[in-house]
Structures are given as structure tokens and as C-alpha cells.
Amino acid sequence: MSYMLLTQDSGKILGPISKILGYIMEGIFYMLDKVGIPNIGLAIILFTIVMYLIMMPLTIKQQKFSKLSAKMNPELQAVQAKYKGKNDNDSMMAMNMETKAIYAKYGVSPTGSCVQLLIQMPVLFALYRVISNMPAYVSKIKEAFFPLVDNLIAQAGSSEFVQSFSQAGMFAKQFENEAFTGGVTSYIQNTFIDVLNKASSAEWLSITDKFPSLASDVEHTLGLLDQYNNFLGLNIANSPSFIVKEAWASKSFLMVLAALSIPVLSAVTQWINIKLMPQQSTEQDGKNKNANDQQNAMMQSMKTMNMFMPIMSAFFCYTLPAGMGLYWVAGAVVRSIQQVVINKHIDKIDLDEVIKKNEEKAKKKMEKAGVRAEQMASYANMNTKKVNSVSTGQSTSGMTPKEKEEAVRKSTEYYSRNAKPGSMMSKATMVRQYNEKNNKK
């Protein structure tokens, strides 16, 4: 029945990802338990290493993209400068065609830098679900709540009692669900475990005060959870903000410093990670006369984002469960190591040879579509003259007006064939077709 897995994420996108990550986490935890160190913090670190090894091919591709982009940007800036302020149909089409030709030459996609982020973000959100609700995904941790949960459910007034806990409001709908009110044992167990998993130290002690007969069960469960969740003295199921609040109240200042170390380490490792990433020379681009306002704005935005990323990382790691912060720190460390290794690997690659191969591929694609490289060059020259208001009769290549028209038609067809709806190229194509139709009339 569907309600058996209610405590797991049930979203259409994050739900399946969370389930897969849960299987990986349970497998790692199972192996750690077999060697006598069942620790969630260690499981998260090993999980991080496994995930980044799986995504290594994407990381290499991303780094390669960054290196090629650094060589490609001056050419893109030159094209943008050439057509700056020109909004007519021919200019827009020419600029798009030349831009696409440059991307094809270097073998990269305009969205290439987003691919890794698009893959990592769902994984990060899904991992938050897994870490914040470990008992739902790792059976060994769920077993730690028994026999306490069964004995607590049997106590009169236990449902109202656990609903008074500070985090119980998150699960209010579960208490009102017909499966809970109808007495479905597995559903009631899951709901109690959800609340107890978020309970504070004081709330755990209040169970013993309210139900003295459960003292040994509470002690047994807390002993196992402390063993599983304790990582260098911190309970990674709680957020650093929560740990700081409790530690400050009990005047445990050493614990306050330990809790604050996670967001601080997150910010530092994030900063190191950014510094190790291939950076474009903003100073050189600023001086480049071909760099337009849009390019400069993008460079400035990237610089600002790189500055705020460590701060944002520290904020998230302070408010989210410490386990998420541990994943963030471990991920930044692994990425930094990857950056060093991959950069050394990419530095050995002859980028000029890669570009040459990409040029050959682009040339073959154009020829297969019926566009010769000579025609493309002539069309580019022709449009450059048109942009600069230079009169045309016959180009320097000796093409007749009819040949030029044919070159325009074939090259335009090649670059606009796969244009996405709503893109600049698709709009330019619609304008061209409209003009051609009216000219014929």
C-alpha cells in the first residue's frame, strides 16, 4: 500500500532520486555496520566520494568547456562588436550564424556550463530529503526506534503528547490522515518515528518523565542514535543553528565552536574551490575594445556570484542539518582534488588540435547539408559589408548576385533548421520568410 512509504519523499522528480540515493546510502551504511563502524557522518563522506566519482565524466567535460570558452570568447566578442546596434533582420541572422559557427568550431554548446549544475541540483535536494529523514531510507537506523515506538504507541495519551513536540507541526497532516486515525500500525509507527527523529534532547527526556516505564527503551534508542549520528561530537541530524542554541543554553561553548566550524569550513572550502576553477581574465576582457556592455555585465555578475557563493554556502550549512553541511564540505574537498587532477590532465591536451578536429566536424556537417565552407565565408563577408553600409555589386570572391542569394539560402537553412521556438534565430527566420513572401507579391 502507498502509505507504507509515506515518510519517504513522494515527489515525481525528487521522490525517485531520493529513493535511489537512499539505496546507495543504505548499502554504504550496511558495509560500515559490518566492519563495526555504523556512523552516518562517515557514510555521508563515502557517499560524497561515490557520487563525485560517478559524475567525473561530466566534471571533465565542464573543465574542458571552460578552457575552450577562454579561447573562444575573444571571437564571440568580435562578432558581437561587429553587429552592435544593428537590429535589422539581415544583421541578426548574420550574427546568429557567425556565433553558431564559432560554437561549432570549438565543439561546445552555449548551455554546456549548465549541464552539471542541472544534474547536481536535483541530487542535492534529494539528498536533503534522505539526510533529514534517515530512518525512512536506512532500515538499520529505523530499527533503532524499536521497541520504544511500539511501547510508546501503547501508552494512553501518547499521540497527543508527541504532537506537543516543537517539530511535530511538520507532520500534522499525518496525524489527521485516516490511516493514522484508522489504526494502521505501520503508518502510526512511521509518524511517531518522524516526530522522534526531529525531537530535541529535552523532548527525549520528557518521554521518561511522562512515561517512566519507558526509561530503558528511551535509553536504548538514544544510545544507538548517538552512535549512528555522532560525528566528532556533533549530532549531524540537527542543524548547527539548533546545536548552537542548545549548547549556548547549557553553556557548552566548546560545542558552540564545533557547530560553527561546519558553516565556516563550508565557506572556506567553497572559496578554495572557486579559486581552483579555470577563471577568465576579467581585466583583459575589460580592456578588450571588442567586449560589449552585455559581455562586461555577464563578467561582473559572475564575479559577484563567486564572491557571494561562500557566504551563501555558510548560511545554508548553518540552517540545514549538519549532515548536509558535512556533505557540502566533503563535496568541496573532493571537487578541489578533482580540479587539481583534471586541470593537470587538460593542460596536457592540445586544445588547438581539438579545435582543428571540431572545425573538420563542423565543415562535414555543413557540406552534408549542402553548404560549402567557401559559401559560408562569402556570406559572412557579404553581411559584414552590408552591416558597414558598403555597396555591393559583386564580392571579392567573384560570386554573382544569384550565387550570393543561393549561399544565403543554404547557409540560413542549415543554421535555422533546428532553431528552438522563441529563439532569436527562429524569430529572424520568420521575419525573413515574411519578407520573401511580400517581395514575391
Secondary structure by P-SEA (a helix, b strand, c coil): cccccccccccaaaaaaaaaaaaaaaaaaaaaaaaccccaaaaaaaaaaaaaaaaaaaaaaaaaaaaaaaaaaaaaaaaaaaacccccaaaaaaaaaaaaaaaaaacccccccaaaaaaaaaaaaaaaaaaaccccccccccccaaaaaaaaaaccaaaaaaaacccccccccccccccccccaaaaaaaaaaaaaaaccaaaaaaaaaacccaaaaaaaaaaaaaaacccccccccccaaaaaaaaaaacaaaaaaaaaaaaaaaaaaaaaaaaacccccaaaaaacccccaaaaaaaaaaaaaaaaaaaaaaaaaacccaaaaaaaaaaaaaaaaaaaaaaaaaaacaaaaaaaaaaaaaaaaaaaacccaaaaaaaaaaaaaaaaccccccccccccaaaaaaaaaaaaaaaacccccccaaaaaaaaaaaaaaaaac
